[in-house]
């Protein structure tokens, strides 16, 4: 009698399946009558779409979150956002640690790969710090939100504050205020500042958090930057440059736009421009309707959305470090240098290959999604591209296009959001697991013409 073969799943498969299982469970819960604000079941396609956009922390919605879902439904969405932002494996491992159950070797390897770490040393402590730090930042964010939402909404303002804080930190961009996102708060400095801070803290990456804390404790704040790891230096520098340059360009392009910033005071124009630049880092909140932006601003936002946040955080996109590595590599090639160098450090060839693969995968997902969506819809091409880039980079900003999607269009965007969320993660894990076979026979080298 033949023994049945044991199915062995790779880390990549487990990560991808964990998202599928969370989406499936979430969609079934959201399809229940108790999840609907009216007591009548939401069509399953919309329940599934909401589960996908929540778990993939994207923020595109086909039904208004505040008006369509009950408190139970909103709680399901919030749970999916939290799991999607931290990672399902991280949440489950955290629960195991909370009940004093030690992580086995297989569980530890999963967490290591999910966070793209180089060692298993101190993994449980790292995981605890991630969860603890997340809850502390989200808690502070919720308290600050309450200073605005509780006076306006009463007791319901507490729930709105908690929901918004988790959604902002996880870069999900889903809110339960109304159908206009944060447009009513475009001039509110507290909402703008808190939201931007949560988006950046969630998107900068946990590795940067602990590295900054380590250096501050050891060397103080005056000379902290020079002692950071190369990863942290690139993540912080590129994040600052992208946010600032994006805000400046949006400020210029929207300064006289009667549909957005023309009637704002100078400080309000700056605040609006800064928020728009930050939210495109895969957050998805909007303080002005995106369809009202000038074409030039929309193109700037497309670039910022595609780049996204930083690795090992809650943001999507190809990531700031990936973009910087590719940019530095291109500059090195132009200068005819043998290696890509930044901050007096050389970037390994493996890292360059990994960055190129992630960027090409994301571009491929976006291109195919754009082609398919343009074939099944009759929308404006800029609106379609904005939608697909937003989905692939898990941003959630839309030019009022998501609600008009038919069933086929919704399926295309759902697949795009899923691949945009798990694709780069899985590819990064695959790179870490595959070691080069030094015994492989190498082909002879021959020069070719490029460019």
N, C-alpha and C positions, 0 to 999 in steps of 0.2 A: 504494500500500500504506500503510495507516494505521500510524502509529507507536504502539507500546504506551505507555500512560501510566505514568509512574514513580510508584509509591506513595510518598507523603510522609507520614511519621509525625510527629505533634507530640511535644513533650517529654512531655506528659501520657501519650500512648499508649506512648511508649518506657518510661517509668517503670512503667506498669501491666504491660506485656508482660515487662519484666525480671523482675518478681516471678513472673509466670506461668511463664516459662521455668525459673527457679530451682526453683519448686515441682515442675514436671513432671520435671526431671532428678533432683531429690532423691527424689521418690516412686518413680521407677524403680530407683534405687540401693537404697532401703530395702526394696523388694519382692524384692530378690535374696536367696537363701538365706544368703549370706555375711553379710548384715546382721542376721540373726536369731541370738539367743543359742542357740537349739536346733538351728540348721542347716536348719530347715524354713521356707519362706517365710511371712512375716506376710501375712494377707489384704490385698489391695491397698487397700481402703478405709481400713484402719488405717495403711498406709504413706503413703497420700495425706494423711490427716488429720495425721499426724506431720510430714510435709513442710510442710504449710500452717501449722501452729502454730509450727514452728521458724522458717520464713522470715518469718512475720508477727510473730515474737517475742511470741507470746501465752502459751503454756505449758499450755493445756488438752490433756490426753492421753487417748486411749482405751485405751492399753496402758501398763503401767509401764515407764518408760524404762530403769531399772536392771536389770530382770529380763527384758525382752523383746528387747533389742538387744545385739548383739555389740560388741566394741571398734570394729570397722569401722562398724557402724551408728551407734554413738554419735559417731564422728568425723564422719560425714556430717551428723548432726543438729547438731553443734557448728559445722561449716562453714556450714550454713544459718542458724544463729542469728547468727553473726558477719556474714554477708552481709546478713541481714535487719535487723540492728541498725544497721550503718553505711550500708546501702543498696547494692544490687547495683551501681549505676552508680559509686558511690564506690570500692567494692572493685576493680572492673575498671579504673577510671582509676588507682587506686593501683598496681596491677600494671604498668600501662603506664609509670608514672613510675619504678618500681623497675628496669625493664629499660632505663631511660634513653631512653624514647620520649616525645617531647613531645606534649602534648595539642593536638589540632586545635581549630579554632574551634567545631565542632559538639560535640565532647566537653566543651570548657570551658563552653559554654552549658548542656549537660545537668547538669554538676556545679553550676553557678551556680543553676539552677532547683531542683535536688534539695535544696540547702542554703538556698534562699530568700534568696540574697545579692543585694546591689544593684549590684555591680560585678564585672567580670572581673579587675580589678587584683589581682595577687598570689595568683591562684587556685591555682596549683600549690603555692606555699608553704603556703597554707591547708590544702590537701588533705594534704600531707605532715605537717603539724602534727597534723591530725585523726587520721591513722593512727598516727603515732608516739605521740601522747598516749594513744590508746586502748590500744595495746600495753603502754605503760609502766604505766598504771593497772591493766589486767588482770593484768599480771605481778606487781605489788605485791600485788594482791588474792589471787592464787594462792599467793604465798609466805606470806602471813598465814594463809590457810586451811590450809596444810600443817602449821602448828604444832598443829592439832587433828586433821586427817584422817590425816596420816602415822603418828602414834603409834597411832591407832585402826585404820587399814586397811593399814598397811605401805606397800609400793611403790604399791599401787593408790590410795593416798591422794593421790599426786601428780597422777594423772589426774583424780580427783574434784575436787581443788582447782582445777586448770586449767579444767575444765568448769564448775564452779560460778562461778568468777570471771567468765568470759566471759558466762555466762548471766545473772548478776546485773547486770553492767555494761550488757548489751544489754536489760535489763528483760524477759528471756524467762521466767524462773521455772521452767525445766526443770532437774531435777537427776538424778544417777545414784547417789544414796545408797540410795533405797528407795521404797516406795509412799507413805510418810507425809511426803514433802517434808522440811522441817527441824523437824518436831514433836519429835524426840528432842533438839533443841538449843535448846528454848525458854528454858532457863535459862543457856545458854552465852554469856557476854558477848562473846567473840571472834567467834563465828559471827554473832551479832546485829549487832555493831558493824560488822564488815567488810561484811556483806551490805547493811546500810542505807547505808553510805558509797558502795559501788559503785552501788547503785540511784540514789541522789541524784546522783552525779557523771555517770552515764550519762544520767539524765533531765533534768538542768538545761540541757543544750544546749551545743554547742561554742562558739557565739558568746559565751556568758557566760564560759566558760573564759578565752578570749583577752582579753576585755575586763577581767576581774578581774586577770589577770597584767599587762596593760598599765598599768592604774591603779596597781597595787601598786608596779611598778617606777618609775613617774613621780612618784607622790604619797605613797607609803608607805601603811601599813595603817590609820593613825589616821583619816584623812579620805578613805578610798578610796571609800566608798559615794556620796558627793556627786558624784564625777567619773565615775561609771559612766554608760553610755548608758541611755536610758529603758527599752529592752528588758531590759537586765540588772537594773535596779532592780525592775521589775515581776516578772520571773522569780524573783529571789532572795526578794523580800518575800512574794510570793504562795505560793511553795514553803514558806517558813518558817511562815507563818500557817496554811496548810492542814495541814501535818504536825503542828504543835503543837495546833491546835484538834481535829484528828481524834484525836490521842493522848489528849487530856483527856476527850473524849466517850467514847471506848472504855474508858478507865480507869474512868470513872464507871459505865458500863453493864455492864462485866464484873467489877467489883470483887467482887461476891458471887455470881458465876455458878459453881456447883459443877462445871460441865463445862469451865471454862477457868481463870480466875485466882483462884478462891476460896482455894485452898491455897497460893498464892504469897506470898512475903514482899513487903514494900512495894517494894524495889528491883526485884524480879522482875516485879511488876505493872506498874511503870513501863516496864521494858524490853520486856515483852510488848506493852503498849499502843502504845509508840513504833514497834515493829517492824510491828505490824498497820497502823498509819497510813501508814508508809513503803511497805510492800509493795503497798498498794492503789493506789499511784501508777503502776500498770501493770507491776509486777514479777512478782507471782504466786507468790512463795514463801510458805509457810504454816508457822507455828510452833504453831498449834492448828488442829484441823479446823474449817473454816468453818461447817459445819452446827451446830457447838456454840455459836456466837455467839448472843447474844440478838437478837431482832428489831430492837431499837433500834440495836445495833451494826452489824447487817447493812445497815440503811438508811443509816447513816453511811458505811459502806464503799462502797455503791452510788454515793453522791454523789462520794466521792473517786476512785473508779474512772472515773466518767464524765468528770471533769475531767482526770485523768491528770497527765503531766509537763509539761515545757516544750518549746517549738519547737526545731527543729534539733538534736535529741538522739535518744536511742534509745527514748524513751517514746512511749506512745500517748495516747488520750483526746482531748478537744477542746483540751487544753493550758491551762496556768495563765494564760498571757498572754491567750488568748481569753476565758477566764472572767472575768478581771479587767477587760478592756475592756468586756465586756457589763455587768458589775456597775457600773462607773463610769459608763457611758452611761445605765443605768437611774436611778442616783442623780442624775445631772445633769438628766435629764428631770423627776424628782420636784422638784428644786430650781429648775426652770424656767430652767436655764442654756442658752446657745446652743451650747456645745460641751462635750465630755467632757474633763475635765482631771485629771491626776494628776502628782504630783511637779513641779508648776509647769510642766507641759507639756500642750499640747492634743493630743488624739488625732484623727488625720485621719478624715474621713468614709469614705474608702476602707477604712481599717483596721476601722472599725466594721462596715461591710458584709461584709467578709471574715470577721470573727469571727462575725457572725450566721449567715452561710452555712455555715461549718464546724460550728457548734453545731447548726443545724437538720438538716444532713446526717447528723451522728452520731446525733441523736435519731431521725431517720427510719429509719436503718439498724437501730437498737436496737428501735424500736417494731414494725417489720415483722417482724424476726427473732423477737421475743417472741410476736407474734400467730401466726406460722407454727409455732413450736416448741410453743406451747400447744395448737395444733390437732392435732399428730401425737403428742404425748406426754401422759401422765396424771400428770405430776409436780406437786409443790406449786408454786403460782404464785411464791412467793418464790424457790424454787430455780431456776425457769425464768428469772425476771428477772435473778437473780444471774449465771446462765450467759450470757445474751445480752449484758448490759452488760459482763461480763468479756471476752467474745469481741469485741464491737464496739470496746471501748477497749484491746484487746490486752493484757489483764491476766493472765489465766490462773488466777485463783482460782475454785474451784468448791465448791459445797455437796454434794460427793460425787455429782454428777449426770452428769458427762461419760461415765463408764464405762457408764452405763445407756442411752445413746442408741442407737437403732436406725439403720439405714442412712440413712433420710430425715433423721433428726435430726442425724446427723453431717454430711450435705451442707449443711443449713441453717447449722450452726455454722461449717463451713469457709468458706462464702460470706460469712458475717458477719465472720469474722476477716480475710478478704482485703479486703473493702470497708472494714472498720474501719482497716486498715493503709494502703491506698493511696488511699482516698477523700479524706480530708482533705489528704493530700500533693498529690494531683492537682488538687484544688480550689484550693489555695493557689497552685500553679504556674499554673493557668489565670488566676487573678486577676492575677498578675504579667505574663502575656503579653498580656492584652487591655487595650489602651489605649482610653480614652474618645474617641469620635468627637465632636469639638466642633462639627462641622457638622450633627449630627443635629437634626432638628426636634423641639423639646420640646413636650410636651402641656401644655395649661393646667392649673394647679393648682387643686384643689378640696378643701376641708376635709371630713373624715369623722370619725365618732365611733368611738373605740376605748376599750376598758376597761369 
